[in-house]
Amino acid sequence: MVGNILIVVLVVVDRHLHTPMYFFLGNLSCLETCSSSSVLPVMLANLFHGGPGTISVMGCMAQYYFFGFLAVSECYLLAAMSYDRYVAICKPLLYMVLMNGKMCLQLVAGSWVSGSMAINITIYLMHQLTFCGPSEIDHFFCDFNPILKLSCSDTHAIKLLTFFLAAVCSLPPFLLTLTSYGYIISAIVSIPSTSGRQKAFSTCSSHLIVVSIFYGTIMIVYLLPKTEALQDLNKVFSIFYTVLTPLFNPLIYSLRNREVKVAFRRAVAKFCSFERM
């Protein structure tokens, strides 16, 4: 939480970070902050009390709503960030024209709206179900499959429709991300000098690490067979994208990014000078 909020503050207050890349990074950190807030408080409260906690069906639906909304939004936001890196490396002379303020706002707004539309349809379908037990989910947060296990209605239709929605919401941004990095890698390989290749790759390496962690863990969790033997493994990998990814993102972007570190030093220096006054 502290790391992501710090990045948002730095992007807002430091004029040197008022560029498209850091505008997207600030939105990603804001999204990760909201994502942590939707899952971790209940989990930590349950751990603090030393056992499984209680949550109403509506409370569980609310948690899943925010989790699903933010997960889909992150898919599209990561795709927008990969497109930004593609334009910066493959079309540098057109970068400021293509990635103007209006385009950046449209890409970010589209990411948030896409997440909202997808999860609203899913929640509407889930509200048509009847819940009659069991009254316990075998997970540390309210995910789709654990919630469906509480229903005594026929869930085949909602599973099919949700699978279609998940494909529509995750496959296009994933393919766009892959395509962008295909062009980026091709452009980097064609750079004649070693120092030029290293400099170009350094501008997108942090984002590539984040994308790999996010999509890698999501694929493992949602594409593995839903068997009892793999259920605990699914929960372990769920921790990656609900807990570790929001933790790693600010570390990856701050430790591997010179401009963020310089902005942090400037902010600390300003704060210290203000305190002395």
Backbone as CSV, one residue per row, in Angstrom:
resi,resn,N_x,N_y,N_z,CA_x,CA_y,CA_z,C_x,C_y,C_z
1,MET,0.833,-1.198,0.000,0.000,0.000,0.000,0.870,1.250,0.000
2,VAL,1.875,1.260,0.873,2.753,2.430,0.982,3.502,2.658,-0.320
3,GLY,4.050,1.569,-0.895,4.813,1.698,-2.134,3.973,2.215,-3.280
4,ASN,2.763,1.671,-3.452,1.899,2.103,-4.549,1.392,3.527,-4.354
5,ILE,1.029,3.867,-3.124,0.577,5.243,-2.851,1.713,6.226,-3.075
6,LEU,2.931,5.837,-2.705,4.095,6.711,-2.911,4.306,6.992,-4.395
7,ILE,4.161,5.976,-5.245,4.328,6.186,-6.687,3.255,7.132,-7.217
8,VAL,2.009,6.963,-6.756,0.932,7.861,-7.191,1.251,9.300,-6.806
9,VAL,1.719,9.496,-5.570,2.057,10.843,-5.094,3.193,11.440,-5.918
10,LEU,4.235,10.651,-6.179,5.371,11.138,-6.960,4.947,11.535,-8.369
11,VAL,4.109,10.716,-8.999,3.659,11.021,-10.362,2.831,12.300,-10.383
12,VAL,2.069,12.552,-9.327,1.213,13.745,-9.278,2.028,15.008,-8.996
13,VAL,2.954,14.940,-8.044,3.621,16.162,-7.574,4.890,16.503,-8.347
14,ASP,5.538,15.524,-8.968,6.801,15.796,-9.651,6.547,16.052,-11.134
15,ARG,6.818,17.265,-11.601,6.527,17.628,-12.990,7.391,16.858,-13.982
16,HIS,8.554,16.334,-13.534,9.408,15.557,-14.425,8.766,14.204,-14.781
17,LEU,7.791,13.786,-13.990,7.112,12.510,-14.250,5.773,12.700,-14.959
18,HIS,5.514,13.914,-15.444,4.257,14.171,-16.155,4.408,13.784,-17.622
19,THR,4.615,12.496,-17.841,4.752,11.932,-19.185,3.771,10.767,-19.312
20,PRO,3.463,10.334,-20.539,2.502,9.223,-20.703,2.890,7.974,-19.923
21,MET,4.176,7.588,-19.941,4.590,6.355,-19.262,4.282,6.409,-17.779
22,TYR,4.561,7.536,-17.130,4.323,7.642,-15.695,2.864,7.926,-15.378
23,PHE,2.127,8.475,-16.338,0.682,8.608,-16.162,0.046,7.218,-16.052
24,PHE,0.463,6.306,-16.935,-0.028,4.936,-16.867,0.450,4.242,-15.592
25,LEU,1.692,4.479,-15.217,2.235,3.861,-13.999,1.466,4.332,-12.769
26,GLY,1.129,5.629,-12.719,0.345,6.138,-11.601,-1.018,5.486,-11.519
27,ASN,-1.647,5.279,-12.670,-2.948,4.599,-12.694,-2.822,3.147,-12.265
28,LEU,-1.725,2.481,-12.696,-1.512,1.092,-12.276,-1.329,1.003,-10.765
29,SER,-0.580,1.927,-10.187,-0.371,1.923,-8.739,-1.672,2.220,-7.996
30,CYS,-2.487,3.124,-8.545,-3.801,3.399,-7.949,-4.677,2.154,-7.999
31,LEU,-4.646,1.460,-9.130,-5.423,0.222,-9.282,-4.955,-0.838,-8.299
32,GLU,-3.641,-0.980,-8.126,-3.104,-1.980,-7.196,-3.465,-1.632,-5.749
33,THR,-3.499,-0.349,-5.432,-3.900,0.075,-4.092,-5.352,-0.325,-3.813
34,CYS,-6.233,-0.084,-4.786,-7.640,-0.466,-4.639,-7.788,-1.982,-4.562
35,SER,-6.993,-2.704,-5.369,-7.066,-4.165,-5.371,-6.670,-4.735,-4.013
36,SER,-5.588,-4.207,-3.441,-5.171,-4.653,-2.106,-6.245,-4.360,-1.072
37,SER,-6.896,-3.214,-1.204,-7.927,-2.820,-0.240,-9.163,-3.704,-0.322
38,SER,-9.409,-4.320,-1.477,-10.622,-5.128,-1.627,-10.461,-6.542,-1.071
39,VAL,-9.227,-7.045,-0.978,-9.000,-8.432,-0.576,-8.314,-8.550,0.777
40,LEU,-7.254,-7.780,0.972,-6.384,-8.015,2.126,-7.001,-7.701,3.489
41,PRO,-7.808,-6.643,3.676,-8.326,-6.364,5.022,-9.093,-7.532,5.638
42,VAL,-9.979,-8.168,4.850,-10.743,-9.300,5.382,-9.823,-10.471,5.691
43,MET,-8.868,-10.723,4.793,-7.931,-11.830,5.006,-7.094,-11.603,6.264
44,LEU,-6.598,-10.390,6.439,-5.772,-10.087,7.610,-6.590,-10.152,8.899
45,ALA,-7.854,-9.719,8.826,-8.719,-9.807,10.009,-8.942,-11.257,10.407
46,ASN,-9.140,-12.138,9.417,-9.319,-13.561,9.705,-8.059,-14.164,10.312
47,LEU,-6.901,-13.801,9.775,-5.636,-14.301,10.324,-5.417,-13.792,11.746
48,PHE,-5.797,-12.551,11.991,-5.615,-11.949,13.310,-6.457,-12.661,14.362
49,HIS,-7.664,-13.068,13.964,-8.551,-13.756,14.908,-8.265,-15.258,14.988
50,GLY,-7.316,-15.725,14.186,-6.859,-17.105,14.307,-7.774,-18.156,13.737
51,GLY,-8.637,-17.794,12.823,-9.534,-18.792,12.242,-10.334,-18.203,11.115
52,PRO,-11.209,-19.000,10.499,-12.031,-18.487,9.399,-13.004,-17.418,9.886
53,GLY,-13.107,-16.348,9.135,-14.027,-15.277,9.499,-15.381,-15.476,8.848
54,THR,-16.264,-14.552,9.087,-17.601,-14.622,8.497,-17.815,-13.438,7.572
55,ILE,-18.539,-13.703,6.507,-18.890,-12.651,5.561,-20.221,-13.049,4.940
56,SER,-21.099,-12.087,4.768,-22.410,-12.386,4.186,-22.259,-12.675,2.694
57,VAL,-23.324,-13.248,2.127,-23.311,-13.509,0.685,-23.164,-12.196,-0.084
58,MET,-23.878,-11.156,0.362,-23.779,-9.861,-0.310,-22.392,-9.258,-0.125
59,GLY,-21.817,-9.455,1.063,-20.453,-8.971,1.295,-19.453,-9.699,0.412
60,CYS,-19.679,-10.995,0.243,-18.818,-11.795,-0.623,-18.959,-11.332,-2.073
61,MET,-20.173,-11.060,-2.507,-20.420,-10.557,-3.860,-19.723,-9.208,-4.066
62,ALA,-19.795,-8.341,-3.036,-19.166,-7.026,-3.139,-17.653,-7.153,-3.288
63,GLN,-17.052,-8.061,-2.499,-15.611,-8.266,-2.615,-15.240,-8.785,-4.000
64,TYR,-16.025,-9.751,-4.505,-15.740,-10.292,-5.835,-15.948,-9.230,-6.911
65,TYR,-16.941,-8.353,-6.705,-17.191,-7.285,-7.684,-15.950,-6.412,-7.855
66,PHE,-15.407,-5.927,-6.743,-14.245,-5.036,-6.834,-13.006,-5.792,-7.322
67,PHE,-12.848,-7.033,-6.883,-11.705,-7.820,-7.328,-11.766,-8.051,-8.840
68,GLY,-12.950,-8.477,-9.354,-13.087,-8.732,-10.789,-12.965,-7.460,-11.614
69,PHE,-13.566,-6.390,-11.135,-13.495,-5.099,-11.819,-12.046,-4.645,-11.983
70,LEU,-11.267,-4.747,-10.914,-9.887,-4.284,-10.943,-8.991,-5.230,-11.742
71,ALA,-9.278,-6.533,-11.712,-8.471,-7.497,-12.471,-8.619,-7.271,-13.973
72,VAL,-9.866,-7.087,-14.442,-10.091,-6.841,-15.871,-9.489,-5.500,-16.275
73,SER,-9.660,-4.487,-15.433,-9.081,-3.174,-15.731,-7.571,-3.256,-15.854
74,GLU,-6.947,-4.086,-15.005,-5.489,-4.223,-15.061,-5.049,-4.875,-16.368
75,CYS,-5.811,-5.837,-16.868,-5.479,-6.458,-18.163,-5.385,-5.400,-19.254
76,TYR,-6.400,-4.532,-19.328,-6.421,-3.514,-20.373,-5.398,-2.417,-20.107
77,LEU,-5.162,-2.093,-18.852,-4.171,-1.060,-18.537,-2.759,-1.528,-18.881
78,LEU,-2.451,-2.790,-18.606,-1.145,-3.334,-18.985,-0.986,-3.350,-20.502
79,ALA,-2.078,-3.614,-21.220,-2.019,-3.563,-22.686,-1.758,-2.138,-23.163
80,ALA,-2.408,-1.159,-22.530,-2.172,0.244,-22.890,-0.723,0.643,-22.624
81,MET,-0.163,0.154,-21.516,1.235,0.452,-21.194,2.179,-0.193,-22.205
82,SER,1.846,-1.397,-22.668,2.693,-2.051,-23.672,2.618,-1.292,-25.005
83,TYR,1.436,-0.774,-25.341,1.308,0.032,-26.563,2.126,1.310,-26.446
84,ASP,2.116,1.908,-25.276,2.922,3.116,-25.034,4.404,2.824,-25.257
85,ARG,4.884,1.690,-24.748,6.299,1.322,-24.939,6.591,1.004,-26.410
86,TYR,5.608,0.399,-27.095,5.773,0.110,-28.527,5.971,1.401,-29.321
87,VAL,5.125,2.395,-29.058,5.241,3.668,-29.778,6.561,4.353,-29.433
88,ALA,6.967,4.312,-28.157,8.194,4.975,-27.734,9.436,4.381,-28.410
89,ILE,9.438,3.066,-28.605,10.629,2.406,-29.148,10.565,2.260,-30.665
90,CYS,9.406,1.925,-31.204,9.287,1.667,-32.641,8.942,2.915,-33.455
91,LYS,8.286,3.904,-32.837,7.924,5.134,-33.545,8.280,6.358,-32.694
92,PRO,9.562,6.509,-32.326,9.942,7.574,-31.384,9.645,8.986,-31.881
93,LEU,9.754,9.225,-33.194,9.520,10.571,-33.727,8.041,10.954,-33.671
94,LEU,7.173,9.965,-33.609,5.726,10.232,-33.548,5.167,10.071,-32.140
95,TYR,6.044,9.835,-31.161,5.579,9.483,-29.818,4.672,10.557,-29.211
96,MET,5.116,11.788,-29.205,4.333,12.856,-28.571,3.054,13.158,-29.342
97,VAL,3.028,12.816,-30.637,1.810,13.025,-31.427,0.794,11.920,-31.144
98,LEU,1.278,10.670,-31.161,0.370,9.533,-30.954,-0.071,9.402,-29.496
99,MET,0.869,9.624,-28.571,0.542,9.469,-27.145,0.309,10.837,-26.504
100,ASN,-0.609,11.592,-27.088,-0.956,12.895,-26.508,-1.857,12.716,-25.294
101,GLY,-2.163,13.816,-24.641,-2.959,13.749,-23.416,-4.323,13.134,-23.621
102,LYS,-4.967,13.457,-24.733,-6.303,12.928,-25.013,-6.262,11.419,-25.201
103,MET,-5.260,10.924,-25.948,-5.136,9.485,-26.175,-4.882,8.742,-24.869
104,CYS,-4.014,9.291,-24.020,-3.719,8.645,-22.735,-4.961,8.552,-21.862
105,LEU,-5.732,9.640,-21.810,-6.966,9.633,-21.022,-7.960,8.613,-21.569
106,GLN,-8.070,8.526,-22.885,-8.994,7.562,-23.493,-8.583,6.130,-23.193
107,LEU,-7.283,5.836,-23.245,-6.815,4.481,-22.963,-7.069,4.095,-21.505
108,VAL,-6.806,5.023,-20.593,-7.029,4.740,-19.170,-8.519,4.610,-18.871
109,ALA,-9.309,5.545,-19.403,-10.764,5.480,-19.178,-11.343,4.197,-19.767
110,GLY,-10.859,3.813,-20.947,-11.323,2.573,-21.561,-11.003,1.358,-20.708
111,SER,-9.846,1.371,-20.050,-9.459,0.255,-19.176,-10.422,0.131,-18.003
112,TRP,-10.707,1.240,-17.346,-11.606,1.208,-16.188,-13.040,0.862,-16.600
113,VAL,-13.508,1.412,-17.728,-14.880,1.143,-18.179,-15.036,-0.319,-18.586
114,SER,-14.026,-0.881,-19.252,-14.083,-2.288,-19.662,-14.224,-3.203,-18.450
115,GLY,-13.450,-2.919,-17.395,-13.554,-3.708,-16.168,-14.929,-3.614,-15.544
116,SER,-15.505,-2.412,-15.545,-16.818,-2.212,-14.943,-17.909,-2.954,-15.714
117,MET,-17.877,-2.890,-17.033,-18.909,-3.548,-17.849,-18.876,-5.063,-17.672
118,ALA,-17.672,-5.638,-17.698,-17.548,-7.093,-17.602,-18.056,-7.617,-16.263
119,ILE,-17.655,-6.980,-15.175,-18.028,-7.489,-13.864,-19.498,-7.226,-13.565
120,ASN,-20.073,-6.151,-14.114,-21.501,-5.886,-13.902,-22.359,-6.999,-14.495
121,ILE,-21.978,-7.491,-15.679,-22.715,-8.596,-16.293,-22.587,-9.855,-15.439
122,THR,-21.369,-10.127,-14.966,-21.145,-11.331,-14.151,-21.937,-11.279,-12.849
123,ILE,-21.900,-10.151,-12.177,-22.621,-10.008,-10.904,-24.124,-10.130,-11.121
124,TYR,-24.624,-9.568,-12.226,-26.056,-9.697,-12.520,-26.442,-11.170,-12.658
125,LEU,-25.624,-11.945,-13.352,-25.902,-13.371,-13.520,-25.823,-14.113,-12.184
126,MET,-24.879,-13.730,-11.344,-24.727,-14.396,-10.045,-25.903,-14.099,-9.127
127,HIS,-26.498,-12.921,-9.287,-27.661,-12.573,-8.458,-28.900,-13.394,-8.820
128,GLN,-28.868,-14.061,-9.963,-29.996,-14.902,-10.349,-29.921,-16.280,-9.692
129,LEU,-28.794,-16.584,-9.052,-28.617,-17.886,-8.416,-29.254,-17.926,-7.029
130,THR,-29.529,-19.121,-6.560,-30.026,-19.334,-5.205,-28.897,-19.941,-4.379
131,PHE,-28.639,-19.350,-3.212,-27.558,-19.834,-2.360,-28.151,-20.519,-1.138
132,CYS,-27.800,-21.799,-0.974,-28.370,-22.556,0.138,-27.324,-23.407,0.853
133,GLY,-26.083,-23.206,0.556,-25.049,-23.950,1.270,-24.170,-24.738,0.335
134,PRO,-23.037,-25.233,0.848,-22.545,-25.067,2.217,-22.207,-23.608,2.515
135,SER,-22.081,-23.301,3.785,-21.891,-21.908,4.194,-20.422,-21.573,4.419
136,GLU,-19.534,-22.261,3.733,-18.102,-22.026,3.926,-17.391,-22.177,2.595
137,ILE,-16.477,-21.248,2.283,-15.695,-21.345,1.053,-14.265,-21.718,1.413
138,ASP,-13.677,-22.557,0.589,-12.321,-23.033,0.823,-11.340,-22.136,0.065
139,HIS,-11.290,-20.884,0.479,-10.406,-19.908,-0.156,-10.221,-18.757,0.819
140,PHE,-9.192,-17.904,0.544,-8.971,-16.779,1.456,-9.644,-15.503,0.981
141,PHE,-10.322,-15.539,-0.176,-11.148,-14.416,-0.603,-12.248,-14.946,-1.516
142,CYS,-13.220,-14.105,-1.829,-14.394,-14.524,-2.593,-14.097,-14.484,-4.087
143,ASP,-13.635,-15.599,-4.616,-13.392,-15.719,-6.042,-14.599,-16.383,-6.706
144,PHE,-14.598,-16.441,-8.032,-15.764,-16.896,-8.792,-16.155,-18.330,-8.459
145,ASN,-15.238,-19.268,-8.614,-15.563,-20.679,-8.392,-15.954,-20.994,-6.950
146,PRO,-15.239,-20.464,-5.935,-15.686,-20.715,-4.560,-17.090,-20.198,-4.270
147,ILE,-17.486,-19.069,-4.887,-18.843,-18.559,-4.676,-19.875,-19.485,-5.312
148,LEU,-19.577,-19.956,-6.526,-20.536,-20.832,-7.215,-20.786,-22.127,-6.454
149,LYS,-19.796,-22.580,-5.693,-19.968,-23.811,-4.919,-21.005,-23.646,-3.814
150,LEU,-21.320,-22.404,-3.452,-22.343,-22.146,-2.431,-23.760,-22.226,-2.998
151,SER,-23.874,-22.256,-4.316,-25.199,-22.200,-4.942,-25.771,-23.601,-5.141
152,CYS,-27.091,-23.695,-4.959,-27.773,-24.958,-5.242,-28.522,-24.873,-6.563
153,SER,-28.297,-23.793,-7.325,-28.888,-23.656,-8.659,-27.992,-24.333,-9.691
154,ASP,-28.517,-24.479,-10.889,-27.720,-25.002,-11.999,-26.770,-23.894,-12.463
155,THR,-25.465,-24.146,-12.382,-24.473,-23.105,-12.677,-23.794,-23.300,-14.032
156,HIS,-24.265,-24.251,-14.839,-23.600,-24.493,-16.125,-23.698,-23.283,-17.053
157,ALA,-24.864,-22.632,-17.088,-25.053,-21.494,-17.993,-24.158,-20.320,-17.596
158,ILE,-24.123,-20.019,-16.296,-23.310,-18.892,-15.856,-21.826,-19.179,-16.044
159,LYS,-21.421,-20.423,-15.875,-20.015,-20.772,-16.109,-19.644,-20.573,-17.568
160,LEU,-20.543,-20.974,-18.458,-20.275,-20.831,-19.887,-20.213,-19.363,-20.290
161,LEU,-21.183,-18.575,-19.816,-21.211,-17.157,-20.164,-20.022,-16.413,-19.562
162,THR,-19.662,-16.768,-18.337,-18.527,-16.110,-17.694,-17.217,-16.484,-18.372
163,PHE,-17.114,-17.739,-18.828,-15.926,-18.145,-19.576,-15.793,-17.314,-20.853
164,PHE,-16.924,-17.086,-21.529,-16.911,-16.260,-22.738,-16.499,-14.830,-22.402
165,LEU,-17.059,-14.281,-21.323,-16.699,-12.918,-20.912,-15.219,-12.817,-20.558
166,ALA,-14.720,-13.836,-19.828,-13.310,-13.830,-19.437,-12.413,-13.855,-20.668
167,ALA,-12.806,-14.637,-21.678,-12.017,-14.694,-22.913,-12.030,-13.351,-23.626
168,VAL,-13.204,-12.716,-23.677,-13.321,-11.414,-24.347,-12.521,-10.345,-23.607
169,CYS,-12.501,-10.428,-22.282,-11.856,-9.389,-21.478,-10.351,-9.591,-21.315
170,SER,-9.882,-10.813,-21.445,-8.461,-11.060,-21.204,-7.668,-11.369,-22.467
171,LEU,-8.295,-12.041,-23.443,-7.551,-12.441,-24.642,-7.131,-11.255,-25.513
172,PRO,-8.029,-10.304,-25.843,-7.585,-9.168,-26.670,-6.437,-8.355,-26.040
173,PRO,-6.532,-7.950,-24.756,-5.386,-7.213,-24.198,-4.119,-8.054,-24.119
174,PHE,-4.277,-9.362,-23.857,-3.102,-10.236,-23.807,-2.433,-10.322,-25.177
175,LEU,-3.233,-10.488,-26.238,-2.680,-10.569,-27.592,-2.074,-9.230,-28.008
176,LEU,-2.713,-8.128,-27.607,-2.160,-6.805,-27.910,-0.812,-6.617,-27.217
177,THR,-0.707,-7.087,-25.986,0.553,-7.004,-25.250,1.635,-7.839,-25.922
178,LEU,1.277,-9.074,-26.315,2.236,-9.938,-27.004,2.687,-9.322,-28.328
179,THR,1.729,-8.782,-29.086,2.064,-8.168,-30.373,2.985,-6.968,-30.186
180,SER,2.669,-6.128,-29.204,3.502,-4.949,-28.940,4.927,-5.355,-28.619
181,TYR,5.074,-6.367,-27.751,6.424,-6.781,-27.372,7.120,-7.545,-28.492
182,GLY,6.356,-8.158,-29.397,6.967,-8.754,-30.577,7.646,-7.701,-31.434
183,TYR,6.933,-6.591,-31.674,7.514,-5.479,-32.437,8.659,-4.813,-31.671
184,ILE,8.497,-4.698,-30.348,9.541,-4.056,-29.539,10.833,-4.867,-29.588
185,ILE,10.726,-6.175,-29.394,11.926,-7.027,-29.408,12.578,-7.000,-30.786
186,SER,11.749,-7.017,-31.837,12.288,-6.950,-33.193,13.041,-5.643,-33.422
187,ALA,12.481,-4.530,-32.914,13.139,-3.230,-33.078,14.433,-3.157,-32.267
188,ILE,14.427,-3.724,-31.060,15.621,-3.682,-30.213,16.743,-4.506,-30.828
189,VAL,16.402,-5.682,-31.359,17.422,-6.551,-31.972,18.083,-5.868,-33.168
190,SER,17.315,-5.045,-33.876,17.862,-4.388,-35.068,18.752,-3.184,-34.752
191,ILE,18.794,-2.751,-33.494,19.667,-1.630,-33.118,21.127,-2.101,-33.188
192,PRO,21.983,-1.390,-33.906,23.355,-1.886,-34.117,24.238,-1.890,-32.877
193,SER,24.118,-0.879,-32.023,25.024,-0.773,-30.871,24.474,-1.511,-29.657
194,THR,25.403,-2.083,-28.872,25.004,-2.799,-27.650,24.401,-1.848,-26.629
195,SER,25.010,-0.679,-26.475,24.498,0.302,-25.504,23.107,0.773,-25.896
196,GLY,22.854,0.906,-27.200,21.526,1.314,-27.659,20.484,0.258,-27.362
197,ARG,20.853,-1.014,-27.560,19.921,-2.105,-27.244,19.618,-2.149,-25.758
198,GLN,20.649,-1.974,-24.923,20.443,-2.000,-23.475,19.553,-0.848,-23.020
199,LYS,19.783,0.336,-23.587,18.974,1.499,-23.206,17.521,1.318,-23.613
200,ALA,17.303,0.780,-24.820,15.933,0.567,-25.291,15.229,-0.487,-24.453
201,PHE,15.934,-1.561,-24.133,15.314,-2.637,-23.356,15.025,-2.192,-21.924
202,SER,15.873,-1.326,-21.379,15.670,-0.871,-19.997,14.385,-0.073,-19.841
203,THR,13.913,0.548,-20.934,12.687,1.350,-20.841,11.430,0.499,-20.731
204,CYS,11.520,-0.783,-21.100,10.324,-1.635,-21.058,10.519,-2.891,-20.220
205,SER,11.710,-3.105,-19.652,11.968,-4.336,-18.906,11.106,-4.434,-17.647
206,SER,10.916,-3.317,-16.946,10.102,-3.340,-15.725,8.669,-3.746,-16.035
207,HIS,8.109,-3.150,-17.097,6.733,-3.485,-17.476,6.633,-4.934,-17.921
208,LEU,7.649,-5.430,-18.618,7.636,-6.824,-19.079,7.641,-7.794,-17.905
209,ILE,8.385,-7.468,-16.846,8.416,-8.315,-15.644,7.036,-8.352,-14.990
210,VAL,6.407,-7.176,-14.856,5.078,-7.089,-14.240,4.054,-7.879,-15.051
211,VAL,4.080,-7.737,-16.372,3.150,-8.464,-17.250,3.349,-9.972,-17.111
212,SER,4.595,-10.416,-17.058,4.887,-11.849,-16.949,4.353,-12.424,-15.644
213,ILE,4.559,-11.703,-14.533,4.070,-12.179,-13.237,2.544,-12.219,-13.216
214,PHE,1.917,-11.158,-13.712,0.458,-11.043,-13.666,-0.212,-12.122,-14.513
215,TYR,0.142,-12.195,-15.782,-0.501,-13.163,-16.670,-0.080,-14.589,-16.360
216,GLY,1.182,-14.783,-15.945,1.645,-16.129,-15.619,0.851,-16.757,-14.492
217,THR,0.657,-16.006,-13.402,-0.085,-16.551,-12.259,-1.571,-16.704,-12.565
218,ILE,-2.145,-15.759,-13.311,-3.572,-15.861,-13.647,-3.835,-17.085,-14.513
219,MET,-2.949,-17.351,-15.470,-3.132,-18.527,-16.323,-3.049,-19.815,-15.512
220,ILE,-2.110,-19.863,-14.577,-1.971,-21.059,-13.753,-3.226,-21.288,-12.917
221,VAL,-3.751,-20.225,-12.312,-4.904,-20.356,-11.419,-6.173,-20.734,-12.175
222,TYR,-6.422,-20.069,-13.314,-7.721,-20.243,-13.972,-7.721,-21.266,-15.104
223,LEU,-6.549,-21.713,-15.547,-6.506,-22.707,-16.612,-6.188,-24.110,-16.105
224,LEU,-5.670,-24.210,-14.860,-5.430,-25.544,-14.302,-6.760,-26.253,-14.043
225,PRO,-6.813,-27.568,-14.179,-8.055,-28.309,-13.872,-8.483,-28.068,-12.428
226,LYS,-9.786,-27.941,-12.218,-10.326,-27.664,-10.875,-10.499,-28.974,-10.097
227,THR,-9.382,-29.612,-9.758,-9.412,-30.868,-9.017,-9.034,-30.616,-7.566
228,GLU,-9.392,-31.559,-6.703,-9.073,-31.415,-5.283,-7.563,-31.375,-5.059
229,ALA,-6.828,-32.156,-5.860,-5.375,-32.214,-5.685,-4.706,-30.880,-6.000
230,LEU,-5.293,-30.108,-6.937,-4.689,-28.845,-7.351,-5.317,-27.635,-6.653
231,GLN,-6.279,-27.875,-5.773,-6.991,-26.759,-5.141,-6.064,-25.922,-4.269
232,ASP,-5.227,-26.583,-3.473,-4.293,-25.838,-2.625,-3.262,-25.095,-3.460
233,LEU,-2.833,-25.694,-4.581,-1.886,-25.024,-5.467,-2.504,-23.767,-6.067
234,ASN,-3.795,-23.840,-6.416,-4.492,-22.658,-6.925,-4.499,-21.529,-5.911
235,LYS,-4.718,-21.886,-4.649,-4.733,-20.857,-3.601,-3.363,-20.215,-3.429
236,VAL,-2.323,-21.032,-3.547,-0.961,-20.495,-3.436,-0.690,-19.486,-4.545
237,PHE,-1.050,-19.840,-5.783,-0.801,-18.926,-6.897,-1.752,-17.733,-6.876
238,SER,-2.908,-17.882,-6.230,-3.806,-16.731,-6.072,-3.151,-15.648,-5.229
239,ILE,-2.297,-16.065,-4.296,-1.590,-15.093,-3.456,-0.670,-14.227,-4.304
240,PHE,-0.139,-14.797,-5.405,0.780,-14.038,-6.246,0.119,-12.792,-6.815
241,TYR,-1.079,-12.951,-7.422,-1.665,-11.776,-8.080,-2.549,-10.941,-7.160
242,THR,-2.883,-11.438,-5.966,-3.650,-10.619,-5.030,-2.770,-9.934,-3.987
243,VAL,-1.626,-10.538,-3.663,-0.769,-9.999,-2.605,0.609,-9.610,-3.140
244,LEU,1.275,-10.542,-3.814,2.659,-10.306,-4.204,2.801,-9.350,-5.382
245,THR,1.884,-9.416,-6.364,1.982,-8.498,-7.503,1.848,-7.041,-7.071
246,PRO,0.849,-6.665,-6.248,0.814,-5.282,-5.770,2.042,-4.903,-4.940
247,LEU,2.672,-5.893,-4.294,3.887,-5.628,-3.519,5.095,-5.439,-4.434
248,PHE,5.195,-6.292,-5.474,6.361,-6.245,-6.362,6.349,-5.039,-7.290
249,ASN,5.158,-4.607,-7.729,5.090,-3.540,-8.725,5.862,-2.286,-8.330
250,PRO,5.606,-1.704,-7.159,6.378,-0.501,-6.808,7.859,-0.784,-6.637
251,LEU,8.210,-1.990,-6.151,9.628,-2.330,-6.004,10.300,-2.438,-7.367
252,ILE,9.631,-3.099,-8.314,10.194,-3.273,-9.653,10.373,-1.922,-10.336
253,TYR,9.339,-1.085,-10.273,9.406,0.193,-10.980,10.327,1.204,-10.288
254,SER,10.461,1.108,-8.971,11.318,2.082,-8.269,12.779,1.655,-8.277
255,LEU,13.059,0.371,-8.020,14.442,-0.086,-7.955,15.095,-0.147,-9.333
256,ARG,14.295,-0.336,-10.396,14.848,-0.448,-11.744,14.679,0.823,-12.561
257,ASN,14.181,1.884,-11.946,13.881,3.100,-12.690,14.598,4.290,-12.061
258,ARG,15.542,4.852,-12.792,16.347,5.953,-12.259,15.506,7.200,-12.032
259,GLU,14.538,7.484,-12.934,13.739,8.704,-12.812,12.858,8.679,-11.571
260,VAL,12.319,7.497,-11.240,11.501,7.387,-10.029,12.353,7.596,-8.786
261,LYS,13.554,7.028,-8.775,14.439,7.205,-7.615,14.855,8.660,-7.456
262,VAL,15.148,9.325,-8.585,15.515,10.752,-8.528,14.335,11.577,-8.036
263,ALA,13.120,11.262,-8.512,11.928,11.991,-8.062,11.697,11.790,-6.577
264,PHE,11.957,10.581,-6.080,11.802,10.315,-4.649,12.803,11.143,-3.836
265,ARG,14.051,11.227,-4.308,15.058,12.036,-3.593,14.661,13.500,-3.594
266,ARG,14.141,13.997,-4.706,13.700,15.400,-4.761,12.562,15.646,-3.780
267,ALA,11.621,14.688,-3.708,10.493,14.850,-2.786,10.967,14.847,-1.339
268,VAL,11.901,13.951,-1.003,12.443,13.902,0.359,13.181,15.188,0.685
269,ALA,13.975,15.700,-0.277,14.722,16.941,-0.056,13.778,18.119,0.176
270,LYS,12.707,18.189,-0.618,11.725,19.265,-0.430,11.042,19.164,0.929
271,PHE,10.713,17.925,1.324,10.051,17.722,2.614,10.968,18.134,3.763
272,CYS,12.247,17.762,3.653,13.197,18.097,4.717,13.401,19.593,4.810
273,SER,13.492,20.280,3.663,13.669,21.732,3.683,12.426,22.425,4.237
274,PHE,11.239,21.860,3.941,10.008,22.419,4.480,9.947,22.251,5.997
275,GLU,10.430,21.081,6.517,10.440,20.823,7.951,11.365,21.801,8.665
276,ARG,12.515,22.117,8.048,13.458,23.051,8.695,12.903,24.454,8.768
277,MET,12.019,24.804,7.814,11.416,26.135,7.840,10.454,26.264,9.019
